[in-house]
Amino acid sequence: MTGVPASAAGGPSGARRAKGPASGGLTPASGRALAREARDTAPGESGGGRAQRDASSPEDVRATAPSSASPSSSPEGTGNAGTAEAQGSTRAPRGGKIAAAAVDQASVWNIANLLTMLRLLLVPAFVMLMLADGGYDPAWRSLAWAAFAIAMITDLFDGHLARTYNLVTDFGKIADPIADKAIMGAALICLSALGDLPWWVTGVILGRELGITLLRFLVIRYGVIPASRGGKLKTLTQGVAVGMYVLALTGWLATLRWWVMAAAVVLTVVTGLDYVKQAIVLRRQGIAEREAALEETEE
């Protein structure tokens, strides 16, 4: 009988191969290999086998990870990061305004307000020096001029400091114009009482100052009348003229001060009329804007 190879006749090695997977006889190594293959080919809980793992590189995972926690995919996560960012962008300015308001309220004793207080204190001091010894002593008049000059100089510096270093306060807004009018009014009244200056000049200057201040309050609902260059020149000319009258000047200086005061009176009247014109225009514009707004709401 012709010999048949043992492998074909079901010899030992053939028998072992015949007992392969079909018979369930798995070796440990082959079992682990089959398990890995099944894991790679069958989708699991993460929703992908080898193909998904191969496609999901670390960069892809990082790119897709935020989408799983996006506000649209979770009802609770309405975008905590986005909400925090939005709140930060909205709350920061509000916090800044509150902090700025707190600084303004806490800065009443700043250098600008101290200069304004000094100017207020100089008003009674100026009056006493001006009227000392009958009001005609050159020495006392010189001291009065020094007090008046300090008051006028501080008027220039306190406003500049307040605007430059953000020292504007409610107290300063009220006290600064009061101090300006007080020192100028005190000087004019004293000069007229001593017979050095006609009363009609004092009436024109003080009437203009009080009238423009009242006019500003009347049109404040429509806007603010800005200070013009003519108004600043008027203030400077008034200060120089009144200062020259406070000093006991004689000769050509006495004649010069008359012309300076005449220029101050002219600027006082011209700038006052200009403020009245601005107030009328501002009121008309404000009324027109309100009527236009009412028409839009009715439509």
ZIZI-V750530 format. One line per field, one symbol per residue. phi: phi as a letter, one per 40 degrees, with the letter a starting at -180 (. if undefined). Layout:
phi = ???
This chain:
phi = .ccbdccccgcdccccccccdccgcccdcccccccccccccccbccgabccccccccdccccccccccbcdccbccccgcccccccccccccccccccccccccccbcccccccccccccccccccccccccfggbcdccccccccccccccccccccccccccbfbcbcccccccccccccccccccccccccgcbcccccccccccccccccccccbcccibcccccccccccccccccccccccccbgcccccccccccccccccccccccccccccccccccccccccccccccc
